[in-house]
Amino acid sequence: MVKSFAKGSCLRRVGAMALAGVMALGVLAVSVPQAEARDGRNTALAAGAAVGLAAGALLGAAAANSGPEYIAPPPAYYPPPPYPHYGGPVYYAPPPVPRCYMSPIQRWDPYIGQYVVVGHQQMCN
C-alpha cells in the first residue's frame, strides 16, 4: 500500500498530536500535587481553565480543517444543439369517405304512436 502525503493526512497527524498533548497535560495535572490557595485566589482553577481552553481551541481547529477538500471540475464548453430543421410544410390528404355505414331500421309502433328503431343494417356505396 502506498502512503499518501496529502493535505488531509497531515492534518490528521496534527490532530492526533494535539490530542496526545491534551492527554499528556491531563495526566500531568492529575499527577502534580494540588496547589495551595492563598488569600482566596484559586490559581489552580485558573490554570486548568486556561489549559482546557487552549486544548479545546487546538482540537476545534484540527477538526474544522480535517474535512474533504472540494475540487472543482475542469471547465468545459458544450456547443448548443443543432437547430432542428424541418422539411417544410406537409400537406395531408383528407380522410377517405367511408364506403359502408350502418342505417337504422325503423318500424311504426301503434302503442306509442311513432316510429321506433328495431335494428341496424349495413349500407355500402
N, C-alpha and C positions, 0 to 999 in steps of 0.2 A: 504494500500500500504506500502510495506517495503522499508525504505530508505536505500540506498546503501552508504557505506563509502569507495568507491573505489577511486583509484588514480585520475580519471577524475573529480569526484565531488569536491575533494579537490582543484584541480587546477582551477576549475570554481569559487570556493569561493574566492581564491586568486585573480583571475582576477576581480571579482566583487568588492573586497575590494580595489584593485588598482584603478579601475575606480571611485569608490566613493571618494578615496583620491584625485585623479586628479580633480574631480568636486569640492571638498571642497577647494582645492588650487585655483581653478578658481574663486570661489565665494569670497574667501579671497582677491585675487588680485584685484577684482573689488571694494570691499568694503574699502580697505585700501587707504588712500589719496595718491596722487601722490608724489613720492619722488622728492626732488629738485635736479636739475642737476647743480653741481658746477664745475667750471673750465673745462667745456666741456666734462666731464665724465658722461655718462648716465648709472648709476648703476642700475636703474630700468629695463632697457632693458637687461642688462647682467643677472640680477637675473631671469627675466622672461624666458630668453633663457635657463638658467641652469635648471629651474624647468620644462620647456617643454621637454628638452632633457631627464631628469630623468624620467618623466612620460611616455614618448614615449618608453624608454628602458624597463620600468616595463610592460607596456601593450604589447610590442612586445614579451617579454619573456613569458608572460602568454599566449598569442595567439599561440606562437610556441610550447608550451608544452601541449596544451589542446587537441591535436588530438587523435584519437583512437590508442591504443597500439596494435602492431602486436603480435599475439600469434601463434607460430609455431605449426603445427600439430604434434602429437606424432610420434616418429619414428616407422616405420613398415617395416617388411621384407615380401616380397611376393616370394615364391619359383617359379622357372621358370616353364613354362608349360611343361607337359609331352612330351617326344619325340614321334612324330607321327609314329605309327607302321603300316606299310603296309603289307598286307598278302603275298607279294611276287609277282613275275611276273604273269600277267594274259594273257592268250592266247585267242584270239578271232578267231572264225571260219570265213572263207571268206564269203562274202555275197552270198546268193543263186543266181544262174543264172536265169534270168527272163525266164519264160516259154513262154510268149507271147511277140510279138513285132509288130510294125507297118511297113509294107512293102509298098514302093511306087508303084503305078500303072502307067506304062509308055505307051504312045501311040506315034506312028510316026506322025509328023506334016509335011506334004509336003510343006507347005508355007515357013517354015524356014529351012526345011531340016534336022531335028534332032528329037530325042525322047523328049517328054515333059511329066512331071508328071501331071497327071489329077486327082489323088486322092491317098488314102492310104487304105490298107486292113490289118486286124489283122491276124497275122500268129502265131499259137500256136504249140508247140512241142508235 
